[in-house]
Amino acid sequence: MSTPQFWSTPLRYIRWASHEKPAIFFSLVIGSMGPVALVTLPPIRRYFGDVTPEQVPLTYPIPSGPRVIPQGYDDQ
């Protein structure tokens, strides 16, 4: 029983796939860079000074003291 071509000569198979089926080959190459980017990009971002911004507040801050009512906008 013969082994599949990929496992017997992987570099030759990769070269063949890049010429004969480029869309599938390069989609696999780009897709395999995703997990690598998850590990490598955060330290690179921090090295160049990119910081995570503080979270946007979900509530409006309630001011202390009595409420100031605007004057001069009454219909008369």
CNS distance restraints for C-alpha pairs under 8 A (distance, minus, plus):
assign (resid   3 and name CA) (resid   7 and name CA) 6.80 0.50 0.50
assign (resid   3 and name CA) (resid   8 and name CA) 6.48 0.50 0.50
assign (resid   4 and name CA) (resid   8 and name CA) 6.55 0.50 0.50
assign (resid   5 and name CA) (resid   9 and name CA) 6.06 0.50 0.50
assign (resid   5 and name CA) (resid  10 and name CA) 7.31 0.50 0.50
assign (resid   5 and name CA) (resid  13 and name CA) 6.75 0.50 0.50
assign (resid   6 and name CA) (resid  10 and name CA) 4.71 0.50 0.50
assign (resid   6 and name CA) (resid  13 and name CA) 5.52 0.50 0.50
assign (resid   6 and name CA) (resid  14 and name CA) 7.87 0.50 0.50
assign (resid   9 and name CA) (resid  13 and name CA) 6.30 0.50 0.50
assign (resid  10 and name CA) (resid  14 and name CA) 6.11 0.50 0.50
assign (resid  11 and name CA) (resid  15 and name CA) 6.19 0.50 0.50
assign (resid  12 and name CA) (resid  16 and name CA) 6.18 0.50 0.50
assign (resid  13 and name CA) (resid  17 and name CA) 6.05 0.50 0.50
assign (resid  14 and name CA) (resid  18 and name CA) 6.11 0.50 0.50
assign (resid  14 and name CA) (resid  25 and name CA) 7.96 0.50 0.50
assign (resid  15 and name CA) (resid  19 and name CA) 6.51 0.50 0.50
assign (resid  16 and name CA) (resid  20 and name CA) 5.95 0.50 0.50
assign (resid  16 and name CA) (resid  21 and name CA) 7.94 0.50 0.50
assign (resid  17 and name CA) (resid  21 and name CA) 5.10 0.50 0.50
assign (resid  17 and name CA) (resid  22 and name CA) 6.55 0.50 0.50
assign (resid  17 and name CA) (resid  25 and name CA) 6.16 0.50 0.50
assign (resid  18 and name CA) (resid  22 and name CA) 4.76 0.50 0.50
assign (resid  18 and name CA) (resid  25 and name CA) 5.57 0.50 0.50
assign (resid  18 and name CA) (resid  26 and name CA) 7.42 0.50 0.50
assign (resid  21 and name CA) (resid  25 and name CA) 6.19 0.50 0.50
assign (resid  22 and name CA) (resid  26 and name CA) 5.90 0.50 0.50
assign (resid  23 and name CA) (resid  27 and name CA) 6.04 0.50 0.50
assign (resid  24 and name CA) (resid  28 and name CA) 6.24 0.50 0.50
assign (resid  25 and name CA) (resid  29 and name CA) 6.34 0.50 0.50
assign (resid  26 and name CA) (resid  30 and name CA) 6.05 0.50 0.50
assign (resid  27 and name CA) (resid  31 and name CA) 5.90 0.50 0.50
assign (resid  28 and name CA) (resid  32 and name CA) 5.97 0.50 0.50
assign (resid  29 and name CA) (resid  33 and name CA) 6.61 0.50 0.50
assign (resid  30 and name CA) (resid  34 and name CA) 7.18 0.50 0.50
assign (resid  32 and name CA) (resid  36 and name CA) 7.28 0.50 0.50
assign (resid  33 and name CA) (resid  37 and name CA) 6.06 0.50 0.50
assign (resid  34 and name CA) (resid  38 and name CA) 6.47 0.50 0.50
assign (resid  35 and name CA) (resid  39 and name CA) 6.83 0.50 0.50
assign (resid  36 and name CA) (resid  40 and name CA) 6.26 0.50 0.50
assign (resid  37 and name CA) (resid  41 and name CA) 5.37 0.50 0.50
assign (resid  38 and name CA) (resid  42 and name CA) 7.30 0.50 0.50
assign (resid  40 and name CA) (resid  44 and name CA) 6.65 0.50 0.50
assign (resid  41 and name CA) (resid  45 and name CA) 6.07 0.50 0.50
assign (resid  42 and name CA) (resid  46 and name CA) 6.28 0.50 0.50
assign (resid  43 and name CA) (resid  47 and name CA) 6.13 0.50 0.50
assign (resid  44 and name CA) (resid  48 and name CA) 6.46 0.50 0.50
assign (resid  45 and name CA) (resid  49 and name CA) 6.48 0.50 0.50
assign (resid  45 and name CA) (resid  50 and name CA) 5.32 0.50 0.50
assign (resid  45 and name CA) (resid  51 and name CA) 7.72 0.50 0.50
assign (resid  46 and name CA) (resid  50 and name CA) 5.31 0.50 0.50
assign (resid  46 and name CA) (resid  51 and name CA) 6.46 0.50 0.50
